[in-house]
Amino acid sequence: MDLECHIEAYPPPAITWHKDGIQLSNNQHYSISHFATADEFTDTTIRVITIEKRQYGKYMCKAANKLGSDEDYVELFETVIPVCPPACGQTHYGDAATLSASTVALLATLFVYVFRNLNTQY
């Protein structure tokens, strides 16, 4: 599961990810990457490699530069994906595995926007 944070800030900010008050880093459970897309835009992604009950919860993306800092949250939660029973009609909906895989692909990216206090006119 990838959680994304899109940041607009100048000068470029330091970016950190947190969960339950603990700063996260690259390890066997998480992979963090940052991509500068323009002078004042940065995208960061945290990939949750191992999806276990303890990985569910609120994640915080925090950005800070000399003008200030800001943060926003995204929640990773387990859902039950409904599968339409045969009574829904003649349309082929696929089996549960196919439906789950396609639905997970649609839900795989969550976005957080952080930029309120980190931008200035130049």
Backbone as CSV, one residue per row, in Angstrom:
resi,resn,N_x,N_y,N_z,CA_x,CA_y,CA_z,C_x,C_y,C_z
1,MET,0.850,-1.164,0.000,0.000,0.000,0.000,0.896,1.226,0.000
2,ASP,0.650,2.159,-0.902,1.399,3.403,-0.973,0.552,4.548,-0.419
3,LEU,1.133,5.324,0.473,0.519,6.544,0.971,1.348,7.687,0.423
4,GLU,0.707,8.662,-0.204,1.432,9.752,-0.845,1.124,11.079,-0.170
5,CYS,2.122,11.945,-0.201,2.001,13.288,0.353,2.540,14.242,-0.704
6,HIS,1.720,15.198,-1.123,2.110,16.190,-2.121,2.316,17.514,-1.397
7,ILE,3.506,18.079,-1.546,3.876,19.264,-0.764,4.254,20.400,-1.692
8,GLU,3.738,21.583,-1.383,4.135,22.804,-2.075,4.813,23.683,-1.041
9,ALA,6.106,23.904,-1.220,6.857,24.702,-0.246,8.123,25.243,-0.883
10,TYR,8.460,26.474,-0.537,9.738,27.075,-0.942,10.228,27.924,0.210
11,PRO,11.447,27.740,0.677,12.453,26.792,0.195,12.038,25.338,0.436
12,PRO,12.701,24.399,-0.258,12.335,22.984,-0.131,12.342,22.530,1.328
13,PRO,11.348,21.752,1.724,11.230,21.344,3.128,11.930,20.024,3.437
14,ALA,12.177,19.820,4.709,12.545,18.497,5.220,11.230,17.770,5.442
15,ILE,11.160,16.510,5.045,9.906,15.762,5.109,10.097,14.511,5.949
16,THR,9.143,14.275,6.849,9.181,13.058,7.667,7.794,12.436,7.705
17,TRP,7.766,11.127,7.915,6.530,10.374,8.101,6.510,9.859,9.532
18,HIS,5.329,9.873,10.170,5.182,9.433,11.547,3.941,8.559,11.682
19,LYS,3.988,7.644,12.626,2.814,6.848,12.999,2.864,6.645,14.505
20,ASP,1.764,6.920,15.161,1.664,6.768,16.616,2.766,7.535,17.348
21,GLY,3.095,8.732,16.843,4.093,9.565,17.488,5.539,9.151,17.244
22,ILE,5.759,8.151,16.409,7.113,7.658,16.137,7.481,7.980,14.695
23,GLN,8.655,8.597,14.508,9.125,8.886,13.155,9.507,7.574,12.481
24,LEU,9.027,7.390,11.257,9.290,6.158,10.513,10.507,6.316,9.618
25,SER,11.150,5.205,9.331,12.303,5.201,8.436,12.241,3.940,7.587
26,ASN,13.121,3.874,6.609,13.188,2.690,5.754,13.595,1.479,6.590
27,ASN,12.800,0.419,6.485,13.116,-0.833,7.168,12.332,-1.953,6.500
28,GLN,12.191,-3.089,7.155,11.495,-4.216,6.542,9.988,-3.983,6.410
29,HIS,9.455,-2.955,7.080,8.017,-2.675,7.040,7.654,-1.483,6.160
30,TYR,8.588,-0.524,5.998,8.298,0.714,5.289,9.429,1.079,4.333
31,SER,9.039,1.675,3.201,10.001,2.222,2.249,9.549,3.649,1.932
32,ILE,10.410,4.628,2.219,10.076,6.041,2.052,10.886,6.613,0.904
33,SER,10.217,7.374,0.037,10.925,8.027,-1.064,10.398,9.450,-1.240
34,HIS,11.260,10.331,-1.760,10.925,11.733,-2.010,11.270,12.047,-3.465
35,PHE,10.409,12.822,-4.124,10.633,13.211,-5.511,10.352,14.699,-5.655
36,ALA,11.361,15.472,-6.065,11.146,16.889,-6.347,10.571,16.969,-7.753
37,THR,9.349,17.494,-7.884,8.701,17.553,-9.189,8.834,18.929,-9.840
38,ALA,9.149,19.948,-9.060,9.401,21.310,-9.545,10.071,22.056,-8.396
39,ASP,10.440,23.324,-8.625,11.151,24.080,-7.587,10.426,24.068,-6.249
40,GLU,9.121,24.237,-6.260,8.406,24.311,-4.986,7.497,23.111,-4.712
41,PHE,7.569,22.088,-5.527,6.713,20.910,-5.337,7.536,19.664,-5.050
42,THR,7.123,18.933,-4.037,7.779,17.674,-3.677,6.703,16.636,-3.404
43,ASP,6.902,15.447,-3.920,6.026,14.314,-3.624,6.821,13.322,-2.789
44,THR,6.202,12.814,-1.769,6.834,11.785,-0.961,5.861,10.624,-0.820
45,THR,6.407,9.429,-0.801,5.597,8.217,-0.696,6.157,7.333,0.397
46,ILE,5.264,6.796,1.203,5.665,5.752,2.135,4.939,4.488,1.695
47,ARG,5.700,3.462,1.394,5.128,2.171,1.005,5.079,1.289,2.244
48,VAL,3.883,0.861,2.583,3.708,-0.056,3.707,3.892,-1.449,3.124
49,ILE,5.039,-2.041,3.405,5.418,-3.310,2.784,4.661,-4.474,3.398
50,THR,4.572,-4.485,4.696,3.881,-5.575,5.389,2.559,-5.042,5.934
51,ILE,1.462,-5.530,5.381,0.158,-5.094,5.872,-0.278,-6.056,6.970
52,GLU,-0.179,-5.565,8.182,-0.604,-6.308,9.367,-1.500,-5.387,10.175
53,LYS,-2.215,-5.936,11.134,-3.128,-5.122,11.957,-2.413,-3.904,12.542
54,ARG,-1.176,-4.065,12.974,-0.476,-2.946,13.612,-0.099,-1.834,12.637
55,GLN,-0.154,-2.106,11.324,0.142,-1.070,10.333,-1.085,-0.186,10.073
56,TYR,-2.274,-0.628,10.474,-3.455,0.202,10.295,-3.406,1.358,11.286
57,GLY,-3.935,2.493,10.871,-3.988,3.654,11.752,-3.667,4.928,11.004
58,LYS,-3.460,6.016,11.762,-3.175,7.325,11.177,-1.681,7.498,10.939
59,TYR,-1.364,7.952,9.738,0.009,8.294,9.373,0.076,9.805,9.196
60,MET,1.171,10.398,9.641,1.341,11.833,9.519,2.501,12.127,8.574
61,CYS,2.245,13.009,7.629,3.283,13.539,6.749,3.601,14.937,7.275
62,LYS,4.864,15.201,7.586,5.255,16.498,8.137,6.317,17.126,7.250
63,ALA,6.129,18.396,6.941,7.081,19.147,6.130,7.480,20.395,6.904
64,ALA,8.769,20.715,6.905,9.258,21.888,7.630,10.379,22.562,6.850
65,ASN,10.340,23.878,6.816,11.454,24.662,6.289,11.634,25.875,7.198
66,LYS,12.500,26.814,6.817,12.804,27.932,7.713,11.610,28.869,7.916
67,LEU,10.563,28.725,7.094,9.386,29.574,7.230,8.309,28.968,8.114
68,GLY,8.470,27.691,8.457,7.484,27.060,9.309,7.358,25.576,9.039
69,SER,6.324,25.000,9.579,6.088,23.578,9.359,4.587,23.340,9.278
70,ASP,4.239,22.235,8.676,2.851,21.831,8.590,2.801,20.324,8.491
71,GLU,1.646,19.784,8.767,1.488,18.336,8.742,0.049,18.027,8.364
72,ASP,-0.142,16.841,7.874,-1.482,16.364,7.598,-1.484,14.861,7.791
73,TYR,-2.683,14.304,7.850,-2.828,12.896,8.210,-3.577,12.127,7.142
74,VAL,-3.255,10.866,7.056,-3.995,9.934,6.221,-4.148,8.658,7.031
75,GLU,-5.299,8.025,6.899,-5.550,6.826,7.683,-5.560,5.607,6.786
76,LEU,-4.821,4.595,7.191,-4.807,3.302,6.515,-5.693,2.376,7.329
77,PHE,-6.744,1.865,6.687,-7.671,1.011,7.429,-8.083,-0.173,6.578
78,GLU,-8.494,-1.221,7.273,-8.945,-2.437,6.620,-10.413,-2.272,6.231
79,THR,-10.746,-2.692,5.014,-12.133,-2.635,4.594,-12.584,-4.020,4.151
80,VAL,-13.870,-4.208,4.191,-14.464,-5.417,3.650,-15.068,-5.013,2.315
81,ILE,-14.607,-5.621,1.244,-15.067,-5.265,-0.089,-16.267,-6.143,-0.433
82,PRO,-17.439,-5.529,-0.640,-18.619,-6.338,-0.934,-18.523,-6.964,-2.324
83,VAL,-18.982,-8.187,-2.439,-19.044,-8.884,-3.716,-20.516,-9.074,-4.038
84,CYS,-20.909,-8.640,-5.208,-22.307,-8.719,-5.613,-22.724,-10.179,-5.742
85,PRO,-23.833,-10.578,-5.117,-24.300,-11.966,-5.234,-24.866,-12.226,-6.626
86,PRO,-25.079,-13.495,-7.000,-25.599,-13.824,-8.330,-26.933,-13.140,-8.635
87,ALA,-27.709,-12.789,-7.651,-29.010,-12.157,-7.874,-28.893,-10.755,-8.461
88,CYS,-27.695,-10.210,-8.572,-27.517,-8.854,-9.094,-27.809,-8.771,-10.587
89,GLY,-27.863,-9.860,-11.284,-28.143,-9.811,-12.717,-27.200,-10.709,-13.495
90,GLN,-27.229,-10.543,-14.790,-26.454,-11.402,-15.683,-25.014,-10.927,-15.848
91,THR,-24.674,-9.737,-15.406,-23.331,-9.206,-15.598,-22.314,-10.040,-14.838
92,HIS,-21.179,-10.313,-15.497,-20.099,-11.072,-14.846,-19.260,-10.101,-14.019
93,TYR,-19.207,-10.313,-12.724,-18.469,-9.434,-11.833,-17.101,-9.989,-11.484
94,GLY,-16.791,-11.203,-11.854,-15.514,-11.799,-11.498,-15.601,-12.434,-10.131
95,ASP,-14.620,-13.255,-9.837,-14.627,-13.893,-8.526,-14.095,-12.918,-7.487
96,ALA,-14.152,-13.277,-6.235,-13.748,-12.385,-5.145,-12.298,-11.981,-5.277
97,ALA,-11.432,-12.902,-5.702,-10.006,-12.576,-5.824,-9.789,-11.506,-6.887
98,THR,-10.486,-11.629,-8.028,-10.347,-10.635,-9.092,-10.884,-9.290,-8.643
99,LEU,-12.040,-9.291,-8.021,-12.628,-8.048,-7.554,-11.751,-7.393,-6.501
100,SER,-11.245,-8.178,-5.574,-10.393,-7.613,-4.534,-9.139,-7.008,-5.126
101,ALA,-8.512,-7.678,-6.066,-7.269,-7.167,-6.657,-7.529,-5.856,-7.382
102,SER,-8.620,-5.777,-8.154,-8.890,-4.545,-8.883,-9.288,-3.421,-7.925
103,THR,-10.049,-3.733,-6.902,-10.446,-2.705,-5.949,-9.250,-2.204,-5.167
104,VAL,-8.363,-3.114,-4.773,-7.160,-2.698,-4.054,-6.323,-1.781,-4.934
105,ALA,-6.229,-2.079,-6.230,-5.470,-1.223,-7.131,-6.063,0.179,-7.156
106,LEU,-7.404,0.288,-7.137,-8.033,1.598,-7.134,-7.827,2.333,-5.818
107,LEU,-7.759,1.588,-4.724,-7.629,2.201,-3.409,-6.183,2.322,-2.950
108,ALA,-5.237,1.880,-3.781,-3.862,1.738,-3.335,-3.168,3.053,-3.037
109,THR,-3.608,4.153,-3.615,-2.920,5.414,-3.403,-3.813,6.380,-2.649
110,LEU,-3.338,6.856,-1.522,-4.030,7.858,-0.733,-3.188,9.122,-0.767
111,PHE,-3.835,10.271,-0.761,-3.105,11.524,-0.918,-3.243,12.420,0.311
112,VAL,-2.182,13.116,0.597,-2.178,14.132,1.640,-1.559,15.379,1.019
113,TYR,-2.159,16.510,1.234,-1.608,17.755,0.727,-1.154,18.603,1.907
114,VAL,0.113,19.008,1.887,0.676,19.807,2.960,1.324,21.026,2.321
115,PHE,0.778,22.211,2.579,1.402,23.397,2.018,0.950,24.689,2.660
116,ARG,0.087,24.662,3.619,-0.517,25.896,4.131,0.502,26.903,4.657
117,ASN,1.467,26.493,5.444,2.368,27.449,6.094,3.781,27.420,5.540
118,LEU,3.998,26.764,4.414,5.367,26.561,3.969,5.709,27.294,2.679
119,ASN,4.875,28.158,2.197,5.116,28.794,0.918,5.188,30.304,1.099
120,THR,6.007,30.955,0.302,6.106,32.399,0.343,6.209,32.920,-1.084
121,GLN,5.877,34.160,-1.304,6.035,34.768,-2.623,7.519,35.053,-2.848
122,TYR,7.974,34.883,-4.081,9.337,35.262,-4.357,9.415,36.336,-5.352
